[in-house]
Amino acid sequence: MGNNEIKVRIRFLGPAKELIGRDETVLTLPEGSSVANAVSALLREFPKFSDRLKHYKFAVNFEYADEKTLLKDGDELALIPPVSGGSLEATVWVDVSPEPIDLTSLLDFVASPQAGAIVSFVGTVRELSHGKKVTALTYEAYEPMAKKELMRIAEEMLNRWRLCKVAIVHRTGTLSVGKISVAIIVSAPHRSDAFEAARYAIERIKEIVPIWKREHFEDGTSEWVEGKI
């Protein structure tokens, strides 16, 4: 590779993988190339894509990108075909609600004949925080944005790991000790993908989802705690 060239890993997902017959390839491109330049190179190598790429989305290093996005050496460019039905409804269940979380319904949703593992993370209200006894937590969300960000996390999970289905549900309102505040349930052909994706989801929730909690203590005091579940 010359000094003025970069190597970009191309990931083929879903129908794209089946069309090409492989999971990935590596392109050598001139320095300063964009996603559009990579697409042009792909079409020369894989002309089968000519009628399909206009319907695809792109992600660079697990973030959605457009054709003007510049690529760097070592980047990963994923080709994302349209999801079944044009939405993620058949694959993803996300919700933010004051209603109790029904784990049985979530497990039923993620069940799949392709799944070899189902991994769940369930967050509950704990009794002690910083040495003080907790009586309840109040969760408040900027609900429309919170749901959108949960969907974004689910999309990131599906793009990064080989998964079957994803369910992410977070409660709002006041919950007593022991109640379930958040549930993440993931099905996948292999357990390693399911474990990693579930762990990723809870950490991303802390980072980007606009949900806050207020701890209520036995002594009658209370305080907001940001960025924690």
C-alpha positions in Angstrom: 0.0 0.0 0.0 1.4 3.4 -1.0 1.7 6.4 1.3 -1.3 8.0 -0.4 -3.6 5.0 0.0 -5.9 3.7 2.7 -7.5 0.3 3.4 -11.1 0.1 4.4 -12.9 -3.0 5.6 -16.3 -3.5 3.9 -19.0 -5.4 5.9 -21.9 -7.1 4.0 -25.0 -7.6 6.1 -28.2 -9.6 5.7 -29.2 -9.9 2.0 -26.0 -8.2 0.9 -24.0 -11.0 2.5 -26.0 -13.6 0.7 -25.8 -11.8 -2.6 -22.0 -11.5 -2.5 -21.4 -14.9 -0.8 -19.1 -13.4 1.9 -19.1 -11.4 5.1 -16.6 -8.8 4.2 -13.8 -7.6 1.9 -11.1 -5.0 2.0 -10.8 -2.1 -0.4 -7.6 -0.1 -1.1 -8.6 3.5 -1.9 -6.8 6.8 -2.5 -6.3 8.9 0.6 -9.2 11.3 1.0 -11.8 8.9 -0.4 -15.4 9.2 0.7 -18.2 6.6 1.1 -19.3 7.4 -2.4 -15.8 6.6 -3.7 -15.9 3.3 -1.9 -19.3 2.5 -3.3 -18.0 3.2 -6.9 -15.1 0.8 -6.3 -17.5 -1.8 -4.9 -19.7 -1.6 -8.0 -16.7 -2.2 -10.2 -15.9 -5.3 -8.2 -19.5 -6.4 -7.5 -21.8 -5.2 -10.3 -24.6 -7.2 -8.8 -25.1 -4.3 -6.4 -25.9 -1.8 -9.2 -29.7 -2.0 -8.7 -29.6 -2.3 -4.9 -27.2 0.2 -3.4 -29.6 3.1 -3.9 -31.8 1.5 -1.3 -29.0 0.8 1.2 -27.8 2.8 4.2 -24.2 3.1 5.2 -22.4 3.0 8.6 -18.8 3.9 9.3 -17.4 2.5 12.5 -20.9 1.7 13.7 -22.4 5.1 13.1 -24.7 6.0 10.3 -23.0 8.0 7.5 -23.9 9.5 4.2 -22.0 9.2 0.9 -20.0 12.4 1.6 -18.4 11.0 4.7 -14.6 10.8 4.4 -12.9 7.5 5.1 -9.7 6.9 7.0 -7.2 4.0 6.9 -8.6 1.1 9.0 -12.3 2.3 8.9 -15.1 -0.2 8.7 -17.9 0.6 6.2 -21.0 -1.5 6.6 -23.6 -1.8 3.8 -27.1 -2.0 5.5 -29.9 -3.3 3.3 -33.5 -2.3 4.1 -34.8 -4.1 7.1 -37.8 -6.4 6.7 -40.9 -4.4 5.9 -38.8 -1.2 5.7 -38.7 -1.0 9.5 -37.3 -2.8 12.6 -40.7 -3.7 14.0 -40.2 -7.4 13.4 -36.8 -7.5 15.0 -36.8 -4.9 17.7 -39.1 -4.0 20.7 -38.3 -0.8 22.5 -40.5 1.1 24.9 -40.4 3.7 27.7 -43.5 3.4 29.9 -44.8 3.7 33.5 -46.3 0.2 33.1 -44.7 -2.8 34.8 -42.2 -4.6 32.6 -43.5 -8.0 31.5 -40.5 -10.2 31.1 -42.5 -13.2 29.8 -43.7 -11.1 26.9 -40.2 -9.9 26.1 -38.8 -13.4 26.2 -41.6 -14.6 23.9 -40.8 -11.7 21.5 -37.1 -12.5 21.2 -37.6 -16.2 20.8 -36.4 -17.4 17.3 -35.7 -20.7 15.7 -32.3 -19.3 14.7 -31.4 -18.5 18.3 -28.9 -20.6 20.2 -28.9 -18.2 23.2 -31.1 -15.7 24.9 -29.4 -13.3 27.3 -31.2 -10.9 29.6 -30.2 -8.0 31.7 -32.7 -6.8 34.3 -32.1 -3.7 36.4 -33.8 -3.5 39.7 -34.2 -0.9 42.5 -31.6 -1.6 45.1 -32.0 -0.9 48.9 -28.7 0.9 49.6 -27.0 3.8 47.8 -23.9 5.5 49.1 -24.5 4.0 52.5 -28.1 5.3 52.8 -31.3 3.2 52.8 -33.4 3.7 49.7 -37.2 3.4 49.8 -37.9 4.2 46.1 -36.6 5.6 42.9 -38.5 8.0 40.5 -37.6 7.7 36.8 -38.3 10.6 34.5 -37.8 10.6 30.8 -37.9 12.8 27.8 -40.1 10.1 26.3 -40.2 10.7 22.6 -36.4 11.2 22.4 -35.7 8.3 24.8 -37.6 5.9 22.6 -35.7 7.2 19.6 -32.4 6.7 21.3 -33.3 3.2 22.5 -34.1 2.3 18.8 -30.8 3.8 17.8 -29.0 1.5 20.4 -30.9 -1.5 19.0 -29.8 -0.7 15.5 -26.2 -0.4 16.6 -26.5 -3.8 18.3 -27.9 -5.4 15.2 -25.2 -3.8 13.0 -22.3 -4.8 15.3 -23.3 -8.3 16.3 -25.0 -11.2 14.7 -28.3 -11.1 16.6 -31.8 -12.5 16.0 -34.0 -10.0 18.0 -33.6 -7.2 20.6 -36.0 -6.0 23.3 -35.2 -2.9 25.4 -37.8 -1.5 27.8 -37.3 1.2 30.5 -39.9 2.2 33.2 -40.8 5.6 34.3 -42.5 6.8 37.5 -41.8 5.9 41.1 -40.7 2.3 41.8 -40.2 0.7 45.2 -37.2 -1.4 46.2 -36.9 -4.7 44.2 -39.0 -3.5 41.2 -37.7 -3.8 37.7 -36.6 -0.5 36.1 -35.0 -1.7 32.9 -34.9 -4.9 30.9 -32.6 -5.8 27.9 -33.2 -9.2 26.3 -31.2 -10.3 23.3 -31.4 -13.5 21.2 -28.6 -14.6 18.9 -27.2 -17.8 17.3 -24.2 -17.7 19.6 -24.0 -16.7 23.3 -20.9 -14.5 22.9 -22.8 -12.1 20.6 -25.8 -12.0 22.9 -23.7 -11.3 26.0 -21.6 -8.6 24.4 -24.6 -6.9 22.9 -26.6 -6.8 26.1 -23.7 -5.3 28.0 -23.2 -2.8 25.3 -26.9 -1.8 25.4 -26.9 -0.9 29.2 -23.8 1.1 28.9 -25.1 3.0 25.9 -28.4 3.7 27.8 -26.3 5.4 30.4 -24.5 7.5 27.8 -27.2 8.8 25.5 -30.8 8.1 26.6 -32.5 11.0 28.3 -33.7 9.2 31.4 -33.0 10.4 35.0 -33.6 9.0 38.4 -34.3 10.5 41.8 -33.4 8.4 44.9 -35.8 8.6 47.9 -34.2 7.8 51.2 -35.6 6.4 54.5 -34.7 9.7 56.2 -37.1 11.6 54.0 -34.5 13.2 51.8 -34.2 12.7 48.1 -31.8 13.6 45.3 -31.4 13.3 41.5 -28.7 11.0 40.2 -27.7 11.5 36.6 -26.2 8.9 34.3 -26.9 5.8 36.4 -29.3 2.9 36.3 
